[in-house]
Amino acid sequence: MSAQTFTVNERVLCYHGPLIYEAKVVKAEVWDERTTQTGVVGPHYYVHYKGWKQTWDEWVDSNRLLKFNETNIALQKALQSQSQAAQAAQASSSKAAKAQQAKDAAGGSRGGARKDGGSRGTKRGREEDEGTRRPEMKLNVPESLKVLLVDDWEAVTKNNQLVGLPRKPNVVELLEEFKQYVLSEETSTQLKDPKVLLPTIVAGLQTYFDRALGANLLYRFERPQYAEIRKKYVTGPKVQVGQEKEMSAIYGAEHLLRMLVNLPAMVATSAMDGESVGLLRDYANELLQWMVKERHRIFVPEYESASIAYQNISRS
């Protein structure tokens, strides 16, 4: 699909990290290998985010921009909802145990009321699903991973820290490990036809990661690092033709998790049928559970300062 074009003064939606914000195109330029400031060539747009200080104005490529229409506004709201859920997980973590005890204590006398409420909510959900006819993908993001998402957000956006790159294990290796885990005889899962479907699903997740990373998985503070990575492994003068590396061979679990929590919003605007969405949901949920089991090994224990992160890139 060819990239959309945008005009100066156009009202748009723009990815900033994993979320989408309303913005306005202030300037437009076409960058080549010599003039690019992001590691990406082609049309670029200088945008101002609505309600933000001008210090947040920035150049973005067309992959980060969306037309301002009902479909994309719905996508914006879906991503914001997921982000709020992740932040709420950390905000409520210290109160979770007491809240659960209180709910359990009240459960005996209010059980019937909860059942009635649940039934009504389920009915409304069915009616909405039948009305829209769009397949819905619901991921069960474990609480421990929600906390990691918030920690990740704070490290980058508040503490100005970065994930050291290249990562080990990277996304390619993580997906291969997951595939072997599911296919192993010792693993008992309820996944449908893993021997047949798993290679295709893993390949699809890797492809989506490579396409989505630069467009909607990075925070603003990470983009200079991304530009350096692309120069070193993709566009730089020392990169031989045919030896370029995909971003899935550079980035790791932190950014893979960001992609996974974005999947439902992306699927909501796709042309996937209900059966395909169901299969992807089941495998993505299993991947999330596997990441919980391996979290102490696959996620970085500490983020790095920008200066150290850039030094590591030059040494890699």
PAKOLVEX-572901 format. One record per residue (C-alpha): x, y, z; residue in one letter. Coordinates in steps of 0.02 Angstrom, whole numbers, plus 50000, padded with zeros to 5 digits. Example, Ala and Ser with C-alpha at 12.3 -4.5 7.8 and 13.67 -1.06 7.14 Angstrom:
<sites>
+-------+-------+-------+---------+
!    c1 !    c2 !    c3 ! residuo !
+-------+-------+-------+---------+
! 50615 ! 49775 ! 50390 !       A !
! 50684 ! 49947 ! 50357 !       S !
+-------+-------+-------+---------+
</sites>
This chain:
<sites>
+-------+-------+-------+---------+
!    c1 !    c2 !    c3 ! residuo !
+-------+-------+-------+---------+
! 50000 ! 50000 ! 50000 !       M !
! 50073 ! 50167 ! 49947 !       S !
! 50101 ! 50300 ! 50078 !       A !
! 49968 ! 50433 ! 50095 !       Q !
! 50012 ! 50614 ! 50062 !       T !
! 49968 ! 50761 ! 50172 !       F !
! 49965 ! 50949 ! 50145 !       T !
! 50021 ! 51099 ! 50245 !       V !
! 49887 ! 51155 ! 50371 !       N !
! 49799 ! 50986 ! 50358 !       E !
! 49718 ! 50920 ! 50517 !       R !
! 49790 ! 50747 ! 50548 !       V !
! 49815 ! 50611 ! 50678 !       L !
! 49994 ! 50570 ! 50722 !       C !
! 50076 ! 50424 ! 50813 !       Y !
! 50182 ! 50476 ! 50961 !       H !
! 50250 ! 50319 ! 51042 !       G !
! 50109 ! 50190 ! 51045 !       P !
! 49971 ! 50322 ! 51054 !       L !
! 49889 ! 50436 ! 50926 !       I !
! 49862 ! 50624 ! 50947 !       Y !
! 49778 ! 50759 ! 50845 !       E !
! 49903 ! 50870 ! 50755 !       A !
! 49923 ! 50995 ! 50614 !       K !
! 50047 ! 50988 ! 50470 !       V !
! 50155 ! 51145 ! 50477 !       V !
! 50285 ! 51106 ! 50343 !       K !
! 50318 ! 50970 ! 50215 !       A !
! 50482 ! 50914 ! 50137 !       E !
! 50553 ! 50765 ! 50042 !       V !
! 50713 ! 50693 ! 50118 !       W !
! 50846 ! 50586 ! 50033 !       D !
! 50990 ! 50487 ! 50107 !       E !
! 51093 ! 50646 ! 50132 !       R !
! 50960 ! 50756 ! 50209 !       T !
! 50862 ! 50633 ! 50316 !       T !
! 50859 ! 50668 ! 50502 !       Q !
! 50769 ! 50508 ! 50550 !       T !
! 50854 ! 50373 ! 50447 !       G !
! 50700 ! 50364 ! 50335 !       V !
! 50692 ! 50439 ! 50160 !       V !
! 50541 ! 50510 ! 50069 !       G !
! 50405 ! 50636 ! 50117 !       P !
! 50417 ! 50708 ! 50293 !       H !
! 50301 ! 50826 ! 50385 !       Y !
! 50334 ! 50948 ! 50526 !       Y !
! 50186 ! 50932 ! 50644 !       V !
! 50118 ! 51027 ! 50793 !       H !
! 50018 ! 50924 ! 50918 !       Y !
! 49854 ! 51006 ! 50967 !       K !
! 49864 ! 51079 ! 51143 !       G !
! 50051 ! 51041 ! 51161 !       W !
! 50193 ! 51164 ! 51180 !       K !
! 50290 ! 51203 ! 51021 !       Q !
! 50442 ! 51118 ! 51096 !       T !
! 50355 ! 50953 ! 51052 !       W !
! 50341 ! 50998 ! 50867 !       D !
! 50437 ! 50872 ! 50762 !       E !
! 50471 ! 50799 ! 50591 !       W !
! 50383 ! 50635 ! 50554 !       V !
! 50372 ! 50523 ! 50401 !       D !
! 50206 ! 50479 ! 50320 !       S !
! 50198 ! 50311 ! 50410 !       N !
! 50164 ! 50402 ! 50574 !       R !
! 50020 ! 50506 ! 50504 !       L !
! 49838 ! 50459 ! 50481 !       L !
! 49696 ! 50549 ! 50396 !       K !
! 49576 ! 50633 ! 50516 !       F !
! 49422 ! 50525 ! 50493 !       N !
! 49301 ! 50419 ! 50596 !       E !
! 49396 ! 50256 ! 50572 !       T !
! 49562 ! 50328 ! 50631 !       N !
! 49481 ! 50422 ! 50775 !       I !
! 49411 ! 50254 ! 50833 !       A !
! 49586 ! 50181 ! 50823 !       L !
! 49652 ! 50327 ! 50926 !       Q !
! 49523 ! 50295 ! 51063 !       K !
! 49561 ! 50108 ! 51066 !       A !
! 49747 ! 50138 ! 51092 !       L !
! 49714 ! 50266 ! 51227 !       Q !
! 49602 ! 50143 ! 51317 !       S !
! 49740 ! 50012 ! 51319 !       Q !
! 49868 ! 50136 ! 51382 !       S !
! 49753 ! 50193 ! 51522 !       Q !
! 49727 ! 50012 ! 51573 !       A !
! 49914 ! 49984 ! 51584 !       A !
! 49942 ! 50141 ! 51687 !       Q !
! 49797 ! 50098 ! 51801 !       A !
! 49877 ! 49929 ! 51835 !       A !
! 50028 ! 50013 ! 51913 !       Q !
! 49929 ! 50149 ! 52001 !       A !
! 49819 ! 50020 ! 52086 !       S !
! 49951 ! 49887 ! 52121 !       S !
! 49977 ! 49941 ! 52302 !       S !
! 49789 ! 49936 ! 52335 !       K !
! 49748 ! 49778 ! 52236 !       A !
! 49756 ! 49655 ! 52381 !       A !
! 49644 ! 49758 ! 52496 !       K !
! 49521 ! 49793 ! 52355 !       A !
! 49507 ! 49607 ! 52317 !       Q !
! 49478 ! 49566 ! 52500 !       Q !
! 49340 ! 49696 ! 52509 !       A !
! 49259 ! 49628 ! 52351 !       K !
! 49267 ! 49450 ! 52417 !       D !
! 49191 ! 49503 ! 52582 !       A !
! 49045 ! 49587 ! 52493 !       A !
! 49027 ! 49446 ! 52368 !       G !
! 48912 ! 49337 ! 52473 !       G !
! 48775 ! 49466 ! 52489 !       S !
! 48793 ! 49543 ! 52317 !       R !
! 48824 ! 49389 ! 52211 !       G !
! 48652 ! 49393 ! 52131 !       G !
! 48668 ! 49576 ! 52086 !       A !
! 48837 ! 49547 ! 52005 !       R !
! 48768 ! 49406 ! 51902 !       K !
! 48623 ! 49513 ! 51840 !       D !
! 48741 ! 49655 ! 51796 !       G !
! 48859 ! 49537 ! 51708 !       G !
! 48718 ! 49463 ! 51605 !       S !
! 48658 ! 49632 ! 51549 !       R !
! 48834 ! 49685 ! 51501 !       G !
! 48862 ! 49525 ! 51403 !       T !
! 48698 ! 49549 ! 51310 !       K !
! 48743 ! 49727 ! 51264 !       R !
! 48913 ! 49666 ! 51205 !       G !
! 48833 ! 49535 ! 51093 !       R !
! 48714 ! 49662 ! 51018 !       E !
! 48856 ! 49782 ! 50980 !       E !
! 48961 ! 49644 ! 50902 !       D !
! 48817 ! 49588 ! 50793 !       E !
! 48781 ! 49767 ! 50743 !       G !
! 48957 ! 49814 ! 50692 !       T !
! 49002 ! 49643 ! 50620 !       R !
! 49185 ! 49681 ! 50650 !       R !
! 49288 ! 49541 ! 50727 !       P !
! 49351 ! 49590 ! 50899 !       E !
! 49517 ! 49537 ! 50969 !       M !
! 49531 ! 49534 ! 51158 !       K !
! 49702 ! 49505 ! 51233 !       L !
! 49725 ! 49454 ! 51414 !       N !
! 49879 ! 49555 ! 51458 !       V !
! 49946 ! 49485 ! 51623 !       P !
! 49964 ! 49610 ! 51765 !       E !
! 50153 ! 49586 ! 51774 !       S !
! 50169 ! 49637 ! 51591 !       L !
! 50055 ! 49787 ! 51616 !       K !
! 50172 ! 49846 ! 51752 !       V !
! 50320 ! 49822 ! 51635 !       L !
! 50231 ! 49927 ! 51503 !       L !
! 50210 ! 50070 ! 51625 !       V !
! 50390 ! 50054 ! 51687 !       D !
! 50445 ! 50058 ! 51505 !       D !
! 50343 ! 50215 ! 51472 !       W !
! 50412 ! 50304 ! 51626 !       E !
! 50593 ! 50256 ! 51590 !       A !
! 50586 ! 50330 ! 51414 !       V !
! 50467 ! 50478 ! 51430 !       T !
! 50504 ! 50535 ! 51608 !       K !
! 50682 ! 50477 ! 51643 !       N !
! 50750 ! 50500 ! 51466 !       N !
! 50823 ! 50325 ! 51464 !       Q !
! 50836 ! 50199 ! 51322 !       L !
! 50839 ! 50012 ! 51295 !       V !
! 51017 ! 49965 ! 51250 !       G !
! 51029 ! 49904 ! 51070 !       L !
! 51053 ! 49783 ! 50990 !       P !
! 50955 ! 49672 ! 51109 !       R !
! 50991 ! 49492 ! 51154 !       K !
! 50879 ! 49398 ! 51134 !       P !
! 50802 ! 49497 ! 50991 !       N !
! 50625 ! 49481 ! 50923 !       V !
! 50674 ! 49351 ! 50793 !       V !
! 50753 ! 49243 ! 50928 !       E !
! 50608 ! 49268 ! 51048 !       L !
! 50480 ! 49214 ! 50920 !       L !
! 50585 ! 49062 ! 50874 !       E !
! 50600 ! 49015 ! 51058 !       E !
! 50412 ! 49033 ! 51077 !       F !
! 50384 ! 48923 ! 50926 !       K !
! 50496 ! 48787 ! 50996 !       Q !
! 50410 ! 48803 ! 51164 !       Y !
! 50238 ! 48775 ! 51090 !       V !
! 50296 ! 48633 ! 50977 !       L !
! 50389 ! 48541 ! 51113 !       S !
! 50310 ! 48379 ! 51172 !       E !
! 50319 ! 48438 ! 51351 !       E !
! 50205 ! 48586 ! 51316 !       T !
! 50019 ! 48561 ! 51326 !       S !
! 49920 ! 48704 ! 51252 !       T !
! 49745 ! 48722 ! 51182 !       Q !
! 49806 ! 48805 ! 51022 !       L !
! 49733 ! 48745 ! 50858 !       K !
! 49850 ! 48650 ! 50739 !       D !
! 50014 ! 48726 ! 50803 !       P !
! 50122 ! 48620 ! 50687 !       K !
! 50028 ! 48691 ! 50537 !       V !
! 49984 ! 48867 ! 50593 !       L !
! 50123 ! 48920 ! 50710 !       L !
! 50260 ! 48950 ! 50578 !       P !
! 50143 ! 49063 ! 50480 !       T !
! 50084 ! 49159 ! 50634 !       I !
! 50262 ! 49184 ! 50697 !       V !
! 50319 ! 49245 ! 50527 !       A !
! 50170 ! 49363 ! 50521 !       G !
! 50209 ! 49436 ! 50693 !       L !
! 50389 ! 49465 ! 50642 !       Q !
! 50337 ! 49551 ! 50481 !       T !
! 50212 ! 49660 ! 50572 !       Y !
! 50343 ! 49709 ! 50700 !       F !
! 50465 ! 49764 ! 50564 !       D !
! 50331 ! 49869 ! 50481 !       R !
! 50256 ! 49941 ! 50640 !       A !
! 50411 ! 49985 ! 50740 !       L !
! 50460 ! 50147 ! 50654 !       G !
! 50279 ! 50198 ! 50624 !       A !
! 50197 ! 50179 ! 50793 !       N !
! 50300 ! 50086 ! 50924 !       L !
! 50427 ! 50219 ! 50969 !       L !
! 50422 ! 50366 ! 51087 !       Y !
! 50494 ! 50532 ! 51029 !       R !
! 50649 ! 50514 ! 51137 !       F !
! 50688 ! 50348 ! 51053 !       E !
! 50683 ! 50411 ! 50874 !       R !
! 50863 ! 50476 ! 50865 !       P !
! 50921 ! 50305 ! 50926 !       Q !
! 50813 ! 50225 ! 50791 !       Y !
! 50892 ! 50337 ! 50660 !       A !
! 51066 ! 50284 ! 50717 !       E !
! 51016 ! 50101 ! 50712 !       I !
! 50951 ! 50118 ! 50534 !       R !
! 51109 ! 50206 ! 50478 !       K !
! 51216 ! 50069 ! 50553 !       K !
! 51117 ! 49919 ! 50493 !       Y !
! 51012 ! 49978 ! 50345 !       V !
! 51056 ! 50140 ! 50256 !       T !
! 51236 ! 50181 ! 50308 !       G !
! 51383 ! 50184 ! 50187 !       P !
! 51463 ! 50032 ! 50271 !       K !
! 51308 ! 49924 ! 50248 !       V !
! 51330 ! 49804 ! 50103 !       Q !
! 51185 ! 49771 ! 49986 !       V !
! 51095 ! 49614 ! 50043 !       G !
! 51169 ! 49626 ! 50218 !       Q !
! 51040 ! 49746 ! 50290 !       E !
! 50959 ! 49695 ! 50454 !       K !
! 50775 ! 49702 ! 50495 !       E !
! 50728 ! 49790 ! 50656 !       M !
! 50665 ! 49625 ! 50727 !       S !
! 50848 ! 49571 ! 50732 !       A !
! 50894 ! 49727 ! 50833 !       I !
! 50753 ! 49761 ! 50955 !       Y !
! 50691 ! 49645 ! 51092 !       G !
! 50553 ! 49601 ! 51214 !       A !
! 50516 ! 49780 ! 51268 !       E !
! 50460 ! 49833 ! 51095 !       H !
! 50382 ! 49665 ! 51054 !       L !
! 50268 ! 49688 ! 51205 !       L !
! 50219 ! 49861 ! 51143 !       R !
! 50172 ! 49785 ! 50976 !       M !
! 50067 ! 49647 ! 51055 !       L !
! 49960 ! 49767 ! 51157 !       V !
! 49931 ! 49867 ! 50998 !       N !
! 49869 ! 49717 ! 50899 !       L !
! 49684 ! 49730 ! 50948 !       P !
! 49672 ! 49910 ! 50888 !       A !
! 49758 ! 49866 ! 50725 !       M !
! 49647 ! 49715 ! 50696 !       V !
! 49492 ! 49821 ! 50727 !       A !
! 49529 ! 49920 ! 50568 !       T !
! 49589 ! 49772 ! 50464 !       S !
! 49500 ! 49659 ! 50341 !       A !
! 49536 ! 49501 ! 50441 !       M !
! 49391 ! 49379 ! 50458 !       D !
! 49328 ! 49318 ! 50625 !       G !
! 49414 ! 49149 ! 50618 !       E !
! 49584 ! 49225 ! 50580 !       S !
! 49563 ! 49353 ! 50719 !       V !
! 49520 ! 49213 ! 50840 !       G !
! 49675 ! 49113 ! 50794 !       L !
! 49788 ! 49266 ! 50808 !       L !
! 49710 ! 49308 ! 50977 !       R !
! 49740 ! 49134 ! 51047 !       D !
! 49921 ! 49128 ! 50990 !       Y !
! 49955 ! 49307 ! 51049 !       A !
! 49883 ! 49267 ! 51220 !       N !
! 49993 ! 49113 ! 51231 !       E !
! 50144 ! 49218 ! 51182 !       L !
! 50103 ! 49341 ! 51321 !       L !
! 50093 ! 49200 ! 51447 !       Q !
! 50261 ! 49135 ! 51388 !       W !
! 50336 ! 49309 ! 51406 !       M !
! 50276 ! 49312 ! 51587 !       V !
! 50368 ! 49149 ! 51622 !       K !
! 50527 ! 49212 ! 51539 !       E !
! 50514 ! 49395 ! 51592 !       R !
! 50665 ! 49396 ! 51708 !       H !
! 50773 ! 49334 ! 51565 !       R !
! 50704 ! 49424 ! 51412 !       I !
! 50672 ! 49601 ! 51478 !       F !
! 50815 ! 49719 ! 51521 !       V !
! 50835 ! 49743 ! 51710 !       P !
! 50886 ! 49924 ! 51686 !       E !
! 50873 ! 50054 ! 51548 !       Y !
! 51025 ! 50154 ! 51493 !       E !
! 51063 ! 50338 ! 51481 !       S !
! 51061 ! 50404 ! 51303 !       A !
! 51250 ! 50429 ! 51299 !       S !
! 51286 ! 50250 ! 51349 !       I !
! 51154 ! 50182 ! 51229 !       A !
! 51234 ! 50274 ! 51082 !       Y !
! 51407 ! 50212 ! 51133 !       Q !
! 51342 ! 50034 ! 51130 !       N !
! 51275 ! 50058 ! 50954 !       I !
! 51444 ! 50116 ! 50892 !       S !
! 51531 ! 49969 ! 50974 !       R !
! 51409 ! 49837 ! 50911 !       S !
+-------+-------+-------+---------+
</sites>
